[in-house]
C-alpha cells in the first residue's frame, strides 16, 4: 500500500489536525526521496495554491506543505471555538488502476498522469468545490552521465516531484467501511486458499525460501511510520492486507534476483500476470490465476478503508 501519496496524505492530515509536526511529514516523505519539489501544472492550480505562475520553477519541500495548507483552506481544530467540523474528507488518496479510475476527472491530464503513476492525492476545498486540486508524484533520477561510474546503468534517485493540477470539481468518493473491508479480505483469502490448495500450489516451487521472501516484502512496508492516533483495527487491516499482498507477489513467480533485492519494485509487480509458482500445467496456472486475481481488488479496498479510518481518527475529539 505504501506509496508517496499515502505517506503525504496521512501525515499532512495529522499535521493539519494538530497530531503531528511539519517535520513528521517531511520525515515520512524523505523515505521516498531525499528531496521533494512541487510545481503547478496550470494557472488555475497556481491560483488555488499560491505556487508561482507563469514563471514555473520547482519549489522545495516547505512549499509543498504551504501548498497543502492553501489548498485545504481555513483549518480550525476540533473542540475550539467556531470549529466548522472535522476536516477529514478534504484530503483523499486515490490508487487508480485500469478499469477503476474512480475519483479522477475523466478526460483530464490529471486522470492520465494519476493512472500512469497509480496514485494521486485529491484535495477538496470546503467552501469552493471548483477549487479542488490533485497532486501526482513522479520520481526523478540523476542523469546517467552523472551516475556512479561503478554502476553507470543505475542512476541515483534524487527527488520526488509533485505536480498540482486544477480539477473541474470535487469528486465524490466511495469510502469503504473498515469492518466490511476486513471481512471481505478474510473471505477472499479463504476462497483463494481453497482454490490453490485444490491444485497443490507450491509443490514444485522454484523459489528456495518463499516464506523468507514474504517476510522480506513485509519488512519493507514496516519502514513506513504510521501516526500514533491510528486505530488498532486499521493497523490490523493494513498488516493483514500487506501479508496477503506479499503472498500474492511470491505466488506469482516473481523470483528474479533483481526484484528480490528490491522489495518495493518487487511488490509493485503484483498484478503482472506471471504464472503462479508451482503450477504443473496451463490449466492449473489458469485456476491459480483466477483464484488470486480477485484478491488484488479486495486488498486494495481494504487498504483504502484503513487509510480513510486513520485519517478520520486524527479529527476525533
C-alpha positions in Angstrom: 0.0 0.0 0.0 2.7 2.4 0.9 3.4 5.0 -1.7 4.2 8.7 -1.7 0.6 9.7 -1.9 -0.4 7.7 1.1 2.6 8.9 3.2 1.8 12.6 2.3 -1.9 12.2 2.9 -1.9 10.5 6.3 0.9 12.7 7.7 -0.2 16.0 6.3 -3.7 15.2 7.6 -2.2 14.5 11.1 -0.3 17.8 10.9 -3.3 19.8 10.0 -5.2 18.2 12.8 -2.5 19.1 15.3 -1.5 15.5 15.8 1.9 15.8 14.1 4.6 18.3 13.4 5.7 19.5 10.0 8.9 17.6 10.5 6.9 14.4 10.8 5.5 15.0 7.3 9.0 15.7 5.9 10.5 12.7 7.6 7.8 10.4 6.1 8.4 11.8 2.6 12.2 11.5 3.0 11.9 7.7 2.9 10.9 8.0 -0.7 13.5 10.5 -1.9 16.0 12.9 -0.3 14.4 15.9 -1.9 10.8 17.0 -2.7 9.6 19.6 -5.2 6.2 20.9 -6.2 5.1 22.8 -9.4 1.7 23.9 -10.7 0.5 22.3 -13.9 -1.7 25.2 -14.9 -2.5 28.8 -13.9 -5.7 27.8 -12.1 -3.9 25.4 -9.8 -1.3 28.1 -9.2 -4.0 30.5 -8.1 -5.5 28.0 -5.7 -2.3 27.1 -4.1 0.0 30.2 -4.3 2.5 28.4 -6.5 4.5 30.6 -8.9 3.0 31.2 -12.4 3.6 31.8 -15.3 7.3 31.6 -14.5 7.2 28.0 -13.4 10.0 26.7 -11.3 10.3 23.9 -8.7 9.5 24.9 -5.2 11.0 22.9 -2.3 9.6 20.7 0.4 8.5 23.6 2.7 6.5 24.9 -0.3 4.8 21.6 -0.5 3.4 22.0 3.0 2.3 25.5 2.2 0.6 24.3 -1.0 -1.4 21.7 1.0 -2.4 24.3 3.6 -3.6 26.7 0.9 -5.5 24.0 -0.9 -7.2 22.7 2.2 -8.5 26.2 3.2 -9.1 27.5 6.7 -8.4 25.0 9.4 -10.0 25.2 12.9 -9.1 22.4 15.2 -11.9 20.3 16.7 -13.0 21.4 20.1 -12.0 25.1 19.6 -14.5 28.0 19.4 -16.0 28.3 16.0 -14.8 25.0 14.7 -16.5 24.2 11.4 -16.5 20.5 12.0 -14.0 17.8 11.1 -11.6 18.3 8.3 -11.4 14.7 7.3 -12.6 14.1 3.8 -10.8 17.1 2.3 -7.7 15.1 1.7 -8.2 11.9 -0.3 -5.9 9.3 -1.7 -6.7 7.5 -5.0 -4.9 4.4 -6.3 -6.3 4.1 -9.8 -5.8 1.1 -11.9 -7.0 0.3 -15.5 -10.8 -0.3 -15.2 -11.1 1.6 -11.9 -10.4 5.3 -12.1 -13.0 6.4 -9.5 -12.2 9.9 -8.2 -10.4 11.0 -11.3 -11.8 13.8 -13.5 -12.4 12.0 -16.9 -10.6 13.2 -19.9 -8.1 15.4 -18.0 -4.3 15.4 -17.9 -4.6 14.7 -14.2 -6.5 11.5 -14.9 -3.9 10.3 -17.4 -0.9 11.2 -15.1 -2.5 9.7 -12.0 -3.3 6.5 -13.8 0.2 6.3 -15.1 1.6 6.8 -11.6 -1.0 4.5 -10.0 -1.6 7.1 -7.2 -2.6 10.7 -6.5 -3.8 13.0 -3.8 -7.0 15.0 -4.2 -7.8 18.0 -2.0 -11.3 19.4 -1.9 -11.8 23.0 -0.6 -14.7 23.1 1.9 -16.1 26.4 0.6 -15.5 26.2 -3.1 -15.8 22.8 -5.0 -14.2 24.4 -8.1 -11.0 25.0 -6.1 -10.3 21.3 -5.8 -6.7 20.2 -6.8 -4.9 17.0 -7.5 -1.3 16.1 -6.8 0.6 13.4 -8.7 4.1 12.4 -7.7 6.9 11.4 -10.0 10.4 10.1 -9.1 13.3 11.9 -10.8 16.8 10.5 -11.2 20.2 11.9 -11.8 21.4 11.8 -15.4 23.2 8.6 -16.4 26.2 10.7 -17.2 26.2 11.8 -13.5 25.7 8.3 -12.1 28.3 6.4 -10.2 31.0 5.2 -12.5 30.8 1.7 -11.0 27.1 1.4 -11.8 26.5 3.5 -15.0 23.2 1.8 -15.6 21.8 2.6 -12.2 21.0 6.4 -12.0 20.6 7.7 -8.5 17.1 8.6 -7.2 17.4 12.3 -6.5 13.9 13.8 -5.9 10.2 13.3 -5.8 8.5 15.9 -7.9 4.8 16.7 -7.2 2.7 18.3 -9.9 -0.5 20.2 -8.9 -3.5 20.2 -11.2 -6.7 22.1 -11.1 -9.8 20.0 -11.1 -13.2 20.8 -12.6 -14.9 20.0 -9.2 -14.6 18.0 -6.0 -15.2 14.3 -6.8 -17.4 12.0 -4.8 -15.6 9.2 -3.1 -16.8 5.7 -2.1 -15.5 5.3 1.5 -15.4 1.7 2.4 -16.4 0.7 6.0 -13.4 -0.8 7.8 -15.3 -3.7 9.2 -16.8 -4.7 5.9 -13.3 -4.4 4.2 -11.8 -6.6 6.9 -14.5 -9.3 6.5 -14.1 -9.2 2.7 -10.4 -9.6 3.0 -10.7 -12.7 5.2 -13.4 -14.3 3.0 -11.3 -13.7 -0.2 -8.2 -15.2 1.4 -10.1 -18.4 2.5 -11.6 -18.8 -1.0 -8.2 -18.4 -2.7 -6.6 -20.8 -0.2 -9.2 -23.4 -1.0 -8.7 -23.0 -4.8 -4.9 -23.0 -4.6 -4.9 -26.0 -2.2 -7.0 -28.0 -4.6 -4.2 -27.9 -7.2 -1.4 -28.2 -4.8 0.1 -24.8 -5.4 3.7 -24.6 -4.3 4.6 -28.2 -4.6 7.1 -27.5 -7.3 8.2 -24.0 -6.4 11.2 -22.5 -8.0 11.7 -20.2 -5.0 14.0 -21.7 -2.4 12.5 -19.8 0.6 9.1 -18.4 -0.2 8.4 -17.6 3.5 11.6 -15.6 3.6 10.6 -13.6 0.5 7.2 -12.9 2.1 8.9 -11.7 5.2 11.3 -9.5 3.2 8.3 -7.8 1.5 6.6 -7.3 4.8 9.7 -5.8 6.3 9.9 -3.2 3.5 6.4 -2.0 4.4 7.3 -1.7 8.1 9.8 1.0 7.4 7.0 3.5 7.0 5.7 5.0 10.2 2.0 5.5 10.9 0.7 8.3 13.0 0.1 7.4 16.7 -3.6 8.2 16.5 -4.2 5.4 14.0 -6.9 2.9 15.3 -5.6 -0.5 16.2 -8.2 -2.1 13.8 -6.9 -0.1 10.9 -3.4 -1.2 11.7 -4.5 -4.8 11.8 -6.2 -4.5 8.4 -3.1 -2.9 6.9 -0.9 -5.7 8.3 -3.2 -8.4 7.0 -3.5 -6.8 3.6 0.3 -6.5 3.4 0.7 -10.1 4.3 -1.8 -11.2 1.6 -0.2 -8.9 -0.9 3.2 -10.4 -0.2 1.9 -13.9 -0.6 0.3 -12.9 -4.0 3.6 -11.5 -5.1 5.6 -14.5 -4.2 3.0 -16.9 -5.6 3.1 -15.0 -8.9 6.5 -16.4 -9.5 8.4 -13.2 -9.4 11.7 -14.8 -8.4 14.2 -12.8 -10.4 17.1 -11.8 -8.3 16.9 -8.2 -9.2 13.4 -8.0 -8.0 14.1 -9.9 -4.8 16.8 -7.4 -4.0 14.4 -4.5 -4.3 11.2 -5.3 -2.4 9.4 -2.1 -3.3 9.8 -2.7 -7.1 9.1 -6.4 -6.4 5.8 -5.6 -4.7 4.8 -3.2 -7.4 4.6 -6.1 -9.9 1.9 -8.0 -8.0 -0.5 -7.7 -10.9 1.9 -8.5 -13.7 0.1 -11.7 -14.6 3.0 -14.1 -14.5 2.3 -17.8 -14.0 2.0 -18.7 -10.3 4.8 -20.7 -8.7 4.4 -24.4 -8.5 1.6 -24.9 -11.1 2.0 -28.0 -13.2 0.1 -27.2 -16.3 -1.5 -24.3 -18.1 -4.9 -25.3 -16.8 -3.6 -25.2 -13.2 -2.0 -21.9 -13.9 -5.3 -20.5 -15.1 -7.1 -21.8 -12.0 -4.5 -20.3 -9.7 -4.6 -17.0 -11.5 -8.4 -16.9 -11.3 -8.1 -17.6 -7.6 -5.5 -14.9 -6.9 -6.8 -12.2 -9.3 -9.8 -11.1 -7.2 -7.5 -10.7 -4.1 -5.8 -7.7 -5.7 -9.1 -5.7 -5.7 -10.0 -6.8 -2.2 -6.6 -5.9 -0.8 -6.8 -2.5 -2.5 -10.2 -1.8 -1.0 -9.1 -3.0 2.5 -6.1 -0.7 2.4 -8.2 2.3 1.3 -10.6 1.7 4.1 -7.8 1.5 6.6 -6.2 4.7 5.3 -9.6 6.5 5.5 -10.0 5.3 9.1 -6.6 6.6 10.0 -7.2 10.0 8.5 -10.6 10.3 10.2 -9.2 9.3 13.6 -6.9 12.4 13.5 -10.0 14.6 13.9 -11.8 12.6 16.6 -12.4 14.6 19.8 
